[in-house]
């Protein structure tokens, strides 16, 4: 049945506006998730920041109701799992010489009893 009442027509217009806005936000989230996945598979140095950016976008979309909260949580969990796997597989390379050992504490001169 077609929407005939004025309020139904108004709701249809509002729904169309929301759909356009939500589509743009959902597309942005998908793009960020794909970029994060790509950076995780390449195991580049930009894996963590891009993953963090994707997680933030997922949180934002869930908060606004664009994505279901559990859908966002599932996607975040998958990204976190991939990030952990990359972090374990490739520890950061050592830079230059070893750091010097910390200086020994002075004797009991600094302590007051």
N, C-alpha and C positions, 0 to 999 in steps of 0.2 A: 504494500500500500504506500502511495506517495505521501510525502510530508506536506500537510496542508496548513496546519496552524502556524501562526506567526512565530510562536516560540520554537516550534520544531524547525522552521526555516532558519531562524537565528542560530540555533544550536548546530545545524548543518554547516552554516558558514563558519562558525567558531571552530568546529571540528576540522574543517578543511584548513584553516589557518594553523591550528595546532599540528596537523599532520605534516604540513610543509616544514614547520620549525623543527619538529621531532625528527623528520627524515634527515635534515641537515646535521643535526647533532648525532644521530645514530651513524651516519656516514663518517663523520669525523672520528668517532670512537673506533669504528671498524678499521679506518686508515691507520690510526695510532697503534692498534693491536697488531696489525699486519707488519708495520714498521718494527715494532718491538720483537715480534717473532723472527723477522728477517735478521735483525741485529743479534739475536740470541743464537741463531744457527750459524752465522758467520763468526761468532765469538769475538767480536771486535771490542774495542775499549768503550764503545758507546752503548753497550748492552744494558747496563744498569740505569742510566738516565732515561733512555727511551722506554724501558719497561716501567719505570716510575711514572713517566708522563702518561703512559697508557692506563696505568692503574688509577691515576687521578681522574682521567677522563671517564673511566668506568664508574668510579665513585660518584662523580658529578651527574652522570646520566641516570644512575640509580636513584640519587637523591631527588632529581627532578621528575622521576617517574617515566622517563623515556625508555629505560630498560628495567626489567624486573630485578629486584635486589639480588635474588638467588642466581639469576643469569649472570649478573655482573660479578658476583662472588665466585662462580664457577670459572669464569674467564680469568679472573685475577689469580685464582688458585693454579690454573694451568700455566700462566705466565711465571708465577713464583716458582713452580716446580722446574720449569725450563731454566730459569735463572740460577737456581740452586745447582742444577746439573752442570751448567757452564762454569759456575764458580768453583766447583770441586774439580772439574776436569782440567781447568787451566788456572793454576795459581799465578799470581802476579810475578813477573820476573824480578830478580834482585837487581837493585840499582847500585852500581859502583861498589865501594868497599863496605865492609861491615860497620855498623854503628859502634862507636866506642862504648865501652862498658861504663855504667853510671859511676860517678865518683863516690868513693867511700865516705861514710858519714864521719864527721869529726868525733873525736873521743868524748868522754863524758864531760868535757869542758862546757858544752852548750846546755847540758841538763842541770837543773837546780833541784836540790832535794829539800 
